[in-house]
Amino acid sequence: MTTQQDPTPTTTEASLPIAVLGGGSFGTAIANIVAGNGHDTRQWMRDPERAQACRDTGENHYYLPGVPLHPDLKVTSDLEWAIDGCKIVFVAIPSKSFREVVQRVAPLLEAGTILISTTKGIEHDSFHLMSDILREETSGMRIGVLSGPNFAKEIVGGHYTATVIASEDESLCQAIQKVLHSETFRVYSSNDVFGVELAGALKNIYAIVTGMAAALDRGQNTISLLITRALAEMMRFAEAMGADPMTFIGLAGVGDLILTCSSDLSRNYRVGYLVGRGRALEEAVAEIGQVAEGVNTVRLIKHKADEMGVYMPLVSAIHAILFEERPIPEVIRDLMSGAQTFDVAYSAKP
């Protein structure tokens, strides 16, 4: 692999200097795509030892073992070097550390830089989404979010994948579509930043409950029930928050929901599965060994839904199991004996 030598990139007319902040699985997948498209790509990792290991071995062994990194991808722990000259920066940092990293990078950014969040989470103390943090901690930047049914392992494996770039800036969307598009990776656009980002955060909650259902051998009827009613809750909450509920029938909503709720590649699904098998939440999270954003999001959405009076029985049920120590069978009985409401709350008919 190429190591950092000269902070002045050599580019062609089609090549752009692009930074990816974050050494996790999705950041690595995005960096691989961008480098494969011929751009001068720098991936920043906080840990110097992990960055060095990636350079030495040509793979991100901790997050994507056995997957070769593109030979032109430059991995570094030098933030200033990674950002130098970049007009496009992807921020793939867990929500817990997102603001701190953005604060560090903000003074290094040139005016008009495109900042793209790929993080599907909500800040714990403020209920701010990642695009909110980008706007609060920077000035004069062009902001967008990337979200969709995107398991990093399958992206780097060359499986056909689609995602959504959301921004009110149409030219930003076009730029990101061009940078990321490949034979196996397709990028759709949206102008509903809030809806796309909220969908990415909310779906993590419901992966936990479908993981529990799988652990309890509840069958495909149950999984289908949970996913469908999860979508109804997500749309109801989105509308109350001012997002477009129709965004949730697209890739960033139902697409990501189906993916995350039906595969053990999802960290949130695996947490739910382990809890369903009788593990304590802390043990399940520790065994996964990576950030499961849904665990934090459950608390936040439960509090917000109660505050706003939004009916979200699945969120309440998951919260009761994870944080109120209520037995799963008891919570299931309460769910199945609840009010039987209208199936579809939205219609295209006048």
BALOBA-1460 file (C-alpha; in Angstrom, 3 decimals):
// residues 350
<rec num="1" residu="m" x="0.000" y="0.000" z="0.000"/>
<rec num="2" residu="t" x="0.978" y="3.621" z="-0.485"/>
<rec num="3" residu="t" x="1.968" y="5.405" z="2.707"/>
<rec num="4" residu="q" x="1.781" y="9.123" z="3.325"/>
<rec num="5" residu="q" x="4.861" y="10.815" z="1.898"/>
<rec num="6" residu="d" x="4.007" y="14.032" z="0.120"/>
<rec num="7" residu="p" x="1.046" y="16.059" z="1.429"/>
<rec num="8" residu="t" x="0.657" y="17.634" z="-1.998"/>
<rec num="9" residu="p" x="-1.479" y="15.197" z="-4.042"/>
<rec num="10" residu="t" x="-0.865" y="14.473" z="-7.692"/>
<rec num="11" residu="t" x="-4.199" y="14.541" z="-9.520"/>
<rec num="12" residu="t" x="-5.526" y="14.406" z="-13.048"/>
<rec num="13" residu="e" x="-8.505" y="16.342" z="-14.340"/>
<rec num="14" residu="a" x="-10.815" y="13.491" z="-13.279"/>
<rec num="15" residu="s" x="-9.020" y="12.797" z="-10.007"/>
<rec num="16" residu="l" x="-9.964" y="14.611" z="-6.790"/>
<rec num="17" residu="p" x="-8.302" y="14.659" z="-3.367"/>
<rec num="18" residu="i" x="-10.898" y="13.104" z="-1.058"/>
<rec num="19" residu="a" x="-10.719" y="12.275" z="2.652"/>
<rec num="20" residu="v" x="-12.633" y="9.626" z="4.574"/>
<rec num="21" residu="l" x="-12.602" y="10.146" z="8.344"/>
<rec num="22" residu="g" x="-13.053" y="6.927" z="10.284"/>
<rec num="23" residu="g" x="-11.384" y="3.541" z="10.349"/>
<rec num="24" residu="g" x="-14.483" y="1.377" z="10.716"/>
<rec num="25" residu="s" x="-16.002" y="-1.018" z="8.214"/>
<rec num="26" residu="f" x="-18.187" y="1.457" z="6.322"/>
<rec num="27" residu="g" x="-15.535" y="4.162" z="6.167"/>
<rec num="28" residu="t" x="-13.153" y="1.583" z="4.756"/>
<rec num="29" residu="a" x="-15.711" y="0.430" z="2.179"/>
<rec num="30" residu="i" x="-16.318" y="4.012" z="1.007"/>
<rec num="31" residu="a" x="-12.583" y="4.735" z="0.875"/>
<rec num="32" residu="n" x="-12.042" y="1.610" z="-1.238"/>
<rec num="33" residu="i" x="-14.733" y="2.673" z="-3.719"/>
<rec num="34" residu="v" x="-13.370" y="6.202" z="-4.037"/>
<rec num="35" residu="a" x="-9.791" y="4.995" z="-4.478"/>
<rec num="36" residu="g" x="-10.981" y="2.443" z="-7.023"/>
<rec num="37" residu="n" x="-12.557" y="5.269" z="-9.009"/>
<rec num="38" residu="g" x="-9.139" y="6.847" z="-9.437"/>
<rec num="39" residu="h" x="-9.278" y="9.571" z="-6.794"/>
<rec num="40" residu="d" x="-6.467" y="10.596" z="-4.451"/>
<rec num="41" residu="t" x="-8.057" y="9.011" z="-1.377"/>
<rec num="42" residu="r" x="-6.878" y="9.417" z="2.216"/>
<rec num="43" residu="q" x="-8.497" y="7.439" z="5.044"/>
<rec num="44" residu="w" x="-7.919" y="8.864" z="8.508"/>
<rec num="45" residu="m" x="-7.857" y="6.618" z="11.572"/>
<rec num="46" residu="r" x="-7.554" y="7.919" z="15.122"/>
<rec num="47" residu="d" x="-5.322" y="5.035" z="16.228"/>
<rec num="48" residu="p" x="-1.764" y="5.288" z="14.776"/>
<rec num="49" residu="e" x="-1.117" y="1.581" z="15.382"/>
<rec num="50" residu="r" x="-4.183" y="0.509" z="13.410"/>
<rec num="51" residu="a" x="-3.307" y="2.888" z="10.609"/>
<rec num="52" residu="q" x="0.196" y="1.455" z="10.462"/>
<rec num="53" residu="a" x="-1.191" y="-2.089" z="10.507"/>
<rec num="54" residu="c" x="-3.398" y="-1.262" z="7.531"/>
<rec num="55" residu="r" x="-0.404" y="0.091" z="5.630"/>
<rec num="56" residu="d" x="1.724" y="-2.916" z="6.537"/>
<rec num="57" residu="t" x="-0.832" y="-5.611" z="5.738"/>
<rec num="58" residu="g" x="-2.930" y="-3.975" z="3.022"/>
<rec num="59" residu="e" x="-6.168" y="-4.709" z="4.899"/>
<rec num="60" residu="n" x="-8.262" y="-3.383" z="7.777"/>
<rec num="61" residu="h" x="-7.912" y="-6.548" z="9.800"/>
<rec num="62" residu="y" x="-10.014" y="-5.405" z="12.761"/>
<rec num="63" residu="y" x="-13.145" y="-4.486" z="10.792"/>
<rec num="64" residu="l" x="-12.841" y="-6.192" z="7.395"/>
<rec num="65" residu="p" x="-10.388" y="-9.072" z="7.794"/>
<rec num="66" residu="g" x="-9.262" y="-10.714" z="4.583"/>
<rec num="67" residu="v" x="-10.471" y="-7.854" z="2.379"/>
<rec num="68" residu="p" x="-7.639" y="-6.186" z="0.436"/>
<rec num="69" residu="l" x="-7.517" y="-2.421" z="0.535"/>
<rec num="70" residu="h" x="-7.116" y="-0.671" z="-2.798"/>
<rec num="71" residu="p" x="-3.376" y="-0.289" z="-3.438"/>
<rec num="72" residu="d" x="-3.761" y="3.460" z="-4.037"/>
<rec num="73" residu="l" x="-5.647" y="4.119" z="-0.792"/>
<rec num="74" residu="k" x="-3.524" y="6.115" z="1.672"/>
<rec num="75" residu="v" x="-4.210" y="5.301" z="5.327"/>
<rec num="76" residu="t" x="-2.994" y="7.792" z="7.934"/>
<rec num="77" residu="s" x="-3.447" y="8.923" z="11.530"/>
<rec num="78" residu="d" x="-2.369" y="12.469" z="10.600"/>
<rec num="79" residu="l" x="-5.620" y="14.422" z="10.372"/>
<rec num="80" residu="e" x="-4.096" y="17.568" z="8.909"/>
<rec num="81" residu="w" x="-2.357" y="15.593" z="6.171"/>
<rec num="82" residu="a" x="-5.541" y="13.650" z="5.389"/>
<rec num="83" residu="i" x="-7.588" y="16.824" z="4.921"/>
<rec num="84" residu="d" x="-5.007" y="18.876" z="3.022"/>
<rec num="85" residu="g" x="-6.463" y="20.113" z="-0.266"/>
<rec num="86" residu="c" x="-9.629" y="17.992" z="-0.020"/>
<rec num="87" residu="k" x="-12.887" y="19.500" z="-1.271"/>
<rec num="88" residu="i" x="-14.884" y="16.365" z="-0.395"/>
<rec num="89" residu="v" x="-14.754" y="14.810" z="3.093"/>
<rec num="90" residu="f" x="-16.771" y="11.777" z="4.205"/>
<rec num="91" residu="v" x="-17.283" y="11.597" z="7.985"/>
<rec num="92" residu="a" x="-17.745" y="7.973" z="9.076"/>
<rec num="93" residu="i" x="-17.379" y="8.389" z="12.847"/>
<rec num="94" residu="p" x="-19.681" y="6.798" z="15.491"/>
<rec num="95" residu="s" x="-22.220" y="9.264" z="16.885"/>
<rec num="96" residu="k" x="-20.602" y="9.241" z="20.341"/>
<rec num="97" residu="s" x="-17.361" y="10.730" z="18.939"/>
<rec num="98" residu="f" x="-18.771" y="12.553" z="15.928"/>
<rec num="99" residu="r" x="-18.871" y="16.082" z="17.345"/>
<rec num="100" residu="e" x="-15.385" y="15.847" z="18.853"/>
<rec num="101" residu="v" x="-13.850" y="14.784" z="15.512"/>
<rec num="102" residu="v" x="-15.755" y="17.477" z="13.595"/>
<rec num="103" residu="q" x="-14.498" y="20.088" z="16.058"/>
<rec num="104" residu="r" x="-10.939" y="18.920" z="15.401"/>
<rec num="105" residu="v" x="-11.287" y="18.962" z="11.641"/>
<rec num="106" residu="a" x="-13.257" y="22.211" z="11.288"/>
<rec num="107" residu="p" x="-10.239" y="24.583" z="11.399"/>
<rec num="108" residu="l" x="-8.519" y="22.513" z="8.690"/>
<rec num="109" residu="l" x="-11.331" y="22.738" z="6.144"/>
<rec num="110" residu="e" x="-11.401" y="25.085" z="3.190"/>
<rec num="111" residu="a" x="-14.549" y="27.147" z="2.644"/>
<rec num="112" residu="g" x="-17.060" y="25.371" z="0.426"/>
<rec num="113" residu="t" x="-15.843" y="21.883" z="1.287"/>
<rec num="114" residu="i" x="-18.443" y="19.142" z="0.780"/>
<rec num="115" residu="l" x="-18.987" y="17.336" z="4.099"/>
<rec num="116" residu="i" x="-20.885" y="14.031" z="3.927"/>
<rec num="117" residu="s" x="-22.007" y="12.214" z="7.069"/>
<rec num="118" residu="t" x="-22.357" y="8.445" z="6.776"/>
<rec num="119" residu="t" x="-23.224" y="7.919" z="10.462"/>
<rec num="120" residu="k" x="-26.632" y="6.435" z="11.312"/>
<rec num="121" residu="g" x="-27.164" y="7.700" z="14.823"/>
<rec num="122" residu="i" x="-28.364" y="10.484" z="17.110"/>
<rec num="123" residu="e" x="-26.263" y="12.498" z="19.539"/>
<rec num="124" residu="h" x="-27.137" y="11.442" z="23.057"/>
<rec num="125" residu="d" x="-27.187" y="14.777" z="24.876"/>
<rec num="126" residu="s" x="-28.932" y="16.931" z="22.289"/>
<rec num="127" residu="f" x="-31.041" y="14.686" z="20.035"/>
<rec num="128" residu="h" x="-29.129" y="16.212" z="17.133"/>
<rec num="129" residu="l" x="-28.525" y="14.262" z="13.962"/>
<rec num="130" residu="m" x="-25.057" y="14.219" z="12.443"/>
<rec num="131" residu="s" x="-25.893" y="16.826" z="9.781"/>
<rec num="132" residu="d" x="-26.972" y="19.165" z="12.611"/>
<rec num="133" residu="i" x="-23.551" y="18.727" z="14.192"/>
<rec num="134" residu="l" x="-21.796" y="19.431" z="10.893"/>
<rec num="135" residu="r" x="-23.739" y="22.689" z="10.558"/>
<rec num="136" residu="e" x="-23.142" y="23.702" z="14.183"/>
<rec num="137" residu="e" x="-19.412" y="23.025" z="14.250"/>
<rec num="138" residu="t" x="-18.430" y="24.333" z="10.796"/>
<rec num="139" residu="s" x="-19.122" y="27.414" z="8.728"/>
<rec num="140" residu="g" x="-19.469" y="27.867" z="4.983"/>
<rec num="141" residu="m" x="-19.538" y="24.136" z="4.189"/>
<rec num="142" residu="r" x="-21.805" y="22.162" z="1.865"/>
<rec num="143" residu="i" x="-23.570" y="19.458" z="3.884"/>
<rec num="144" residu="g" x="-25.023" y="16.100" z="2.843"/>
<rec num="145" residu="v" x="-25.780" y="12.666" z="4.273"/>
<rec num="146" residu="l" x="-25.271" y="9.188" z="2.838"/>
<rec num="147" residu="s" x="-27.571" y="6.390" z="3.958"/>
<rec num="148" residu="g" x="-29.084" y="3.178" z="2.657"/>
<rec num="149" residu="p" x="-29.069" y="-0.641" z="2.831"/>
<rec num="150" residu="n" x="-25.293" y="-0.904" z="2.833"/>
<rec num="151" residu="f" x="-23.424" y="-3.664" z="4.652"/>
<rec num="152" residu="a" x="-19.745" y="-2.840" z="4.268"/>
<rec num="153" residu="k" x="-18.717" y="-6.469" z="3.906"/>
<rec num="154" residu="e" x="-20.976" y="-6.902" z="0.889"/>
<rec num="155" residu="i" x="-19.909" y="-3.593" z="-0.668"/>
<rec num="156" residu="v" x="-16.233" y="-4.556" z="-0.631"/>
<rec num="157" residu="g" x="-17.224" y="-8.035" z="-1.797"/>
<rec num="158" residu="g" x="-18.610" y="-6.538" z="-5.000"/>
<rec num="159" residu="h" x="-22.273" y="-7.305" z="-4.362"/>
<rec num="160" residu="y" x="-24.726" y="-5.029" z="-6.172"/>
<rec num="161" residu="t" x="-25.597" y="-2.217" z="-3.785"/>
<rec num="162" residu="a" x="-27.463" y="1.096" z="-3.818"/>
<rec num="163" residu="t" x="-27.423" y="4.046" z="-1.447"/>
<rec num="164" residu="v" x="-28.925" y="7.534" z="-1.108"/>
<rec num="165" residu="i" x="-27.128" y="10.870" z="-1.055"/>
<rec num="166" residu="a" x="-29.353" y="13.531" z="0.504"/>
<rec num="167" residu="s" x="-28.858" y="17.277" z="0.291"/>
<rec num="168" residu="e" x="-30.785" y="20.367" z="-0.710"/>
<rec num="169" residu="d" x="-27.734" y="21.169" z="-2.859"/>
<rec num="170" residu="e" x="-28.422" y="19.383" z="-6.163"/>
<rec num="171" residu="s" x="-24.886" y="19.859" z="-7.481"/>
<rec num="172" residu="l" x="-23.525" y="18.263" z="-4.290"/>
<rec num="173" residu="c" x="-25.684" y="15.199" z="-4.935"/>
<rec num="174" residu="q" x="-24.432" y="15.005" z="-8.506"/>
<rec num="175" residu="a" x="-20.809" y="15.293" z="-7.371"/>
<rec num="176" residu="i" x="-21.174" y="12.459" z="-4.844"/>
<rec num="177" residu="q" x="-23.012" y="10.291" z="-7.363"/>
<rec num="178" residu="k" x="-20.076" y="10.710" z="-9.737"/>
<rec num="179" residu="v" x="-17.435" y="10.054" z="-7.071"/>
<rec num="180" residu="l" x="-19.059" y="6.886" z="-5.704"/>
<rec num="181" residu="h" x="-20.706" y="5.291" z="-8.722"/>
<rec num="182" residu="s" x="-19.134" y="2.029" z="-9.859"/>
<rec num="183" residu="e" x="-20.161" y="-1.157" z="-11.666"/>
<rec num="184" residu="t" x="-21.593" y="-2.539" z="-8.419"/>
<rec num="185" residu="f" x="-22.460" y="0.595" z="-6.412"/>
<rec num="186" residu="r" x="-25.335" y="2.871" z="-7.437"/>
<rec num="187" residu="v" x="-26.204" y="6.208" z="-5.809"/>
<rec num="188" residu="y" x="-29.715" y="7.721" z="-5.795"/>
<rec num="189" residu="s" x="-30.431" y="11.265" z="-4.611"/>
<rec num="190" residu="s" x="-32.921" y="12.920" z="-2.264"/>
<rec num="191" residu="n" x="-33.540" y="16.465" z="-1.031"/>
<rec num="192" residu="d" x="-35.035" y="15.266" z="2.286"/>
<rec num="193" residu="v" x="-31.892" y="15.348" z="4.411"/>
<rec num="194" residu="f" x="-33.744" y="15.046" z="7.704"/>
<rec num="195" residu="g" x="-35.910" y="12.132" z="6.547"/>
<rec num="196" residu="v" x="-33.016" y="10.139" z="5.079"/>
<rec num="197" residu="e" x="-30.885" y="10.670" z="8.160"/>
<rec num="198" residu="l" x="-33.709" y="9.943" z="10.585"/>
<rec num="199" residu="a" x="-34.528" y="6.715" z="8.726"/>
<rec num="200" residu="g" x="-30.935" y="5.549" z="9.064"/>
<rec num="201" residu="a" x="-31.004" y="6.126" z="12.813"/>
<rec num="202" residu="l" x="-34.446" y="4.673" z="13.507"/>
<rec num="203" residu="k" x="-34.060" y="1.375" z="11.653"/>
<rec num="204" residu="n" x="-31.275" y="0.307" z="14.044"/>
<rec num="205" residu="i" x="-33.822" y="0.053" z="16.863"/>
<rec num="206" residu="y" x="-35.968" y="-2.469" z="15.064"/>
<rec num="207" residu="a" x="-33.044" y="-4.693" z="14.098"/>
<rec num="208" residu="i" x="-32.665" y="-5.352" z="17.820"/>
<rec num="209" residu="v" x="-36.212" y="-6.674" z="18.152"/>
<rec num="210" residu="t" x="-36.055" y="-8.841" z="15.006"/>
<rec num="211" residu="g" x="-32.804" y="-10.282" z="16.327"/>
<rec num="212" residu="m" x="-34.631" y="-11.181" z="19.534"/>
<rec num="213" residu="a" x="-37.464" y="-12.784" z="17.549"/>
<rec num="214" residu="a" x="-34.984" y="-14.885" z="15.577"/>
<rec num="215" residu="a" x="-33.309" y="-16.029" z="18.795"/>
<rec num="216" residu="l" x="-36.699" y="-17.126" z="20.100"/>
<rec num="217" residu="d" x="-37.461" y="-19.028" z="16.848"/>
<rec num="218" residu="r" x="-40.608" y="-17.006" z="16.281"/>
<rec num="219" residu="g" x="-40.670" y="-17.615" z="12.510"/>
<rec num="220" residu="q" x="-41.005" y="-15.520" z="9.376"/>
<rec num="221" residu="n" x="-44.599" y="-14.434" z="10.067"/>
<rec num="222" residu="t" x="-43.338" y="-12.673" z="13.180"/>
<rec num="223" residu="i" x="-40.383" y="-11.080" z="11.392"/>
<rec num="224" residu="s" x="-42.715" y="-9.770" z="8.679"/>
<rec num="225" residu="l" x="-45.087" y="-8.384" z="11.316"/>
<rec num="226" residu="l" x="-42.266" y="-6.630" z="13.139"/>
<rec num="227" residu="i" x="-40.718" y="-5.065" z="10.021"/>
<rec num="228" residu="t" x="-44.060" y="-3.810" z="8.717"/>
<rec num="229" residu="r" x="-45.162" y="-2.289" z="12.001"/>
<rec num="230" residu="a" x="-41.678" y="-0.856" z="12.487"/>
<rec num="231" residu="l" x="-42.073" y="1.018" z="9.210"/>
<rec num="232" residu="a" x="-45.428" y="2.378" z="10.390"/>
<rec num="233" residu="e" x="-43.808" y="3.639" z="13.602"/>
<rec num="234" residu="m" x="-40.901" y="5.194" z="11.725"/>
<rec num="235" residu="m" x="-43.223" y="7.074" z="9.371"/>
<rec num="236" residu="r" x="-45.411" y="8.238" z="12.252"/>
<rec num="237" residu="f" x="-42.398" y="9.555" z="14.156"/>
<rec num="238" residu="a" x="-40.905" y="11.149" z="11.034"/>
<rec num="239" residu="e" x="-44.098" y="13.069" z="10.329"/>
<rec num="240" residu="a" x="-44.245" y="14.323" z="13.927"/>
<rec num="241" residu="m" x="-40.641" y="15.501" z="13.611"/>
<rec num="242" residu="g" x="-41.280" y="17.353" z="10.352"/>
<rec num="243" residu="a" x="-39.689" y="14.909" z="7.892"/>
<rec num="244" residu="d" x="-41.437" y="13.593" z="4.781"/>
<rec num="245" residu="p" x="-42.891" y="10.183" z="5.684"/>
<rec num="246" residu="m" x="-42.767" y="9.161" z="2.010"/>
<rec num="247" residu="t" x="-38.972" y="9.170" z="2.224"/>
<rec num="248" residu="f" x="-39.366" y="6.061" z="4.346"/>
<rec num="249" residu="i" x="-40.675" y="3.930" z="1.482"/>
<rec num="250" residu="g" x="-37.347" y="4.359" z="-0.336"/>
<rec num="251" residu="l" x="-33.889" y="2.847" z="0.030"/>
<rec num="252" residu="a" x="-32.960" y="4.825" z="3.148"/>
<rec num="253" residu="g" x="-36.182" y="3.779" z="4.871"/>
<rec num="254" residu="v" x="-37.783" y="0.423" z="4.088"/>
<rec num="255" residu="g" x="-34.729" y="-0.712" z="2.097"/>
<rec num="256" residu="d" x="-32.380" y="-0.276" z="5.032"/>
<rec num="257" residu="l" x="-35.000" y="-1.521" z="7.477"/>
<rec num="258" residu="i" x="-35.433" y="-4.843" z="5.651"/>
<rec num="259" residu="l" x="-31.688" y="-5.343" z="5.357"/>
<rec num="260" residu="t" x="-30.870" y="-4.529" z="8.965"/>
<rec num="261" residu="c" x="-33.764" y="-6.540" z="10.380"/>
<rec num="262" residu="s" x="-33.059" y="-9.719" z="8.445"/>
<rec num="263" residu="s" x="-29.322" y="-10.358" z="8.615"/>
<rec num="264" residu="d" x="-26.784" y="-11.248" z="11.262"/>
<rec num="265" residu="l" x="-24.323" y="-8.965" z="9.484"/>
<rec num="266" residu="s" x="-26.163" y="-6.200" z="11.369"/>
<rec num="267" residu="r" x="-24.552" y="-5.390" z="14.712"/>
<rec num="268" residu="n" x="-27.910" y="-4.296" z="16.131"/>
<rec num="269" residu="y" x="-29.533" y="-7.554" z="15.008"/>
<rec num="270" residu="r" x="-26.728" y="-9.531" z="16.677"/>
<rec num="271" residu="v" x="-27.167" y="-7.595" z="19.930"/>
<rec num="272" residu="g" x="-30.878" y="-8.410" z="19.895"/>
<rec num="273" residu="y" x="-30.168" y="-12.048" z="19.101"/>
<rec num="274" residu="l" x="-27.805" y="-12.409" z="22.049"/>
<rec num="275" residu="v" x="-30.279" y="-10.699" z="24.402"/>
<rec num="276" residu="g" x="-32.978" y="-13.035" z="23.092"/>
<rec num="277" residu="r" x="-30.703" y="-15.941" z="24.021"/>
<rec num="278" residu="g" x="-30.529" y="-14.678" z="27.582"/>
<rec num="279" residu="r" x="-27.403" y="-12.521" z="27.595"/>
<rec num="280" residu="a" x="-27.349" y="-9.276" z="29.546"/>
<rec num="281" residu="l" x="-27.257" y="-6.199" z="27.325"/>
<rec num="282" residu="e" x="-23.750" y="-5.241" z="28.475"/>
<rec num="283" residu="e" x="-22.452" y="-8.735" z="27.657"/>
<rec num="284" residu="a" x="-24.091" y="-8.686" z="24.229"/>
<rec num="285" residu="v" x="-22.597" y="-5.305" z="23.321"/>
<rec num="286" residu="a" x="-19.161" y="-6.386" z="24.562"/>
<rec num="287" residu="e" x="-19.298" y="-9.593" z="22.527"/>
<rec num="288" residu="i" x="-20.150" y="-7.716" z="19.336"/>
<rec num="289" residu="g" x="-17.056" y="-5.584" z="19.879"/>
<rec num="290" residu="q" x="-18.276" y="-2.754" z="17.619"/>
<rec num="291" residu="v" x="-20.668" y="0.158" z="18.064"/>
<rec num="292" residu="a" x="-24.336" y="-0.858" z="17.835"/>
<rec num="293" residu="e" x="-25.978" y="2.545" z="17.379"/>
<rec num="294" residu="g" x="-29.480" y="1.195" z="18.011"/>
<rec num="295" residu="v" x="-28.852" y="0.618" z="21.721"/>
<rec num="296" residu="n" x="-28.300" y="4.324" z="22.326"/>
<rec num="297" residu="t" x="-31.061" y="5.293" z="19.892"/>
<rec num="298" residu="v" x="-33.720" y="3.277" z="21.758"/>
<rec num="299" residu="r" x="-33.367" y="5.481" z="24.836"/>
<rec num="300" residu="l" x="-33.457" y="8.688" z="22.818"/>
<rec num="301" residu="i" x="-36.461" y="7.799" z="20.659"/>
<rec num="302" residu="k" x="-38.447" y="6.451" z="23.619"/>
<rec num="303" residu="h" x="-37.929" y="9.718" z="25.498"/>
<rec num="304" residu="k" x="-38.730" y="11.853" z="22.442"/>
<rec num="305" residu="a" x="-41.818" y="9.829" z="21.491"/>
<rec num="306" residu="d" x="-43.186" y="10.078" z="25.030"/>
<rec num="307" residu="e" x="-42.479" y="13.806" z="25.074"/>
<rec num="308" residu="m" x="-44.285" y="14.349" z="21.740"/>
<rec num="309" residu="g" x="-47.085" y="11.853" z="22.324"/>
<rec num="310" residu="v" x="-46.151" y="9.664" z="19.339"/>
<rec num="311" residu="y" x="-47.501" y="6.106" z="19.552"/>
<rec num="312" residu="m" x="-44.503" y="3.738" z="19.215"/>
<rec num="313" residu="p" x="-45.315" y="0.438" z="20.936"/>
<rec num="314" residu="l" x="-42.333" y="-1.446" z="19.505"/>
<rec num="315" residu="v" x="-39.904" y="1.183" z="20.763"/>
<rec num="316" residu="s" x="-41.540" y="1.008" z="24.190"/>
<rec num="317" residu="a" x="-41.280" y="-2.787" z="24.147"/>
<rec num="318" residu="i" x="-37.598" y="-2.807" z="23.202"/>
<rec num="319" residu="h" x="-36.864" y="-0.202" z="25.861"/>
<rec num="320" residu="a" x="-38.699" y="-2.283" z="28.467"/>
<rec num="321" residu="i" x="-36.607" y="-5.360" z="27.660"/>
<rec num="322" residu="l" x="-33.235" y="-3.640" z="27.433"/>
<rec num="323" residu="f" x="-33.462" y="-1.032" z="30.181"/>
<rec num="324" residu="e" x="-36.388" y="-1.892" z="32.452"/>
<rec num="325" residu="e" x="-35.490" y="-5.579" z="32.929"/>
<rec num="326" residu="r" x="-38.938" y="-6.776" z="31.958"/>
<rec num="327" residu="p" x="-39.138" y="-10.401" z="30.774"/>
<rec num="328" residu="i" x="-39.466" y="-10.825" z="27.019"/>
<rec num="329" residu="p" x="-42.590" y="-13.087" z="27.192"/>
<rec num="330" residu="e" x="-44.389" y="-10.506" z="29.321"/>
<rec num="331" residu="v" x="-43.556" y="-7.694" z="26.895"/>
<rec num="332" residu="i" x="-44.722" y="-9.800" z="23.938"/>
<rec num="333" residu="r" x="-48.072" y="-10.464" z="25.641"/>
<rec num="334" residu="d" x="-48.549" y="-6.734" z="26.190"/>
<rec num="335" residu="l" x="-47.774" y="-6.020" z="22.518"/>
<rec num="336" residu="m" x="-50.212" y="-8.619" z="21.220"/>
<rec num="337" residu="s" x="-53.008" y="-7.439" z="23.508"/>
<rec num="338" residu="g" x="-52.631" y="-3.765" z="22.582"/>
<rec num="339" residu="a" x="-55.029" y="-1.703" z="20.502"/>
<rec num="340" residu="q" x="-55.566" y="-2.958" z="16.929"/>
<rec num="341" residu="t" x="-55.169" y="0.183" z="14.854"/>
<rec num="342" residu="f" x="-55.551" y="1.070" z="11.173"/>
<rec num="343" residu="d" x="-53.076" y="-0.749" z="8.910"/>
<rec num="344" residu="v" x="-51.864" y="1.959" z="6.478"/>
<rec num="345" residu="a" x="-51.964" y="5.552" z="7.681"/>
<rec num="346" residu="y" x="-51.008" y="7.180" z="4.369"/>
<rec num="347" residu="s" x="-52.766" y="7.200" z="1.029"/>
<rec num="348" residu="a" x="-52.137" y="8.817" z="-2.359"/>
<rec num="349" residu="k" x="-55.884" y="9.112" z="-2.847"/>
<rec num="350" residu="p" x="-57.520" y="12.476" z="-2.021"/>
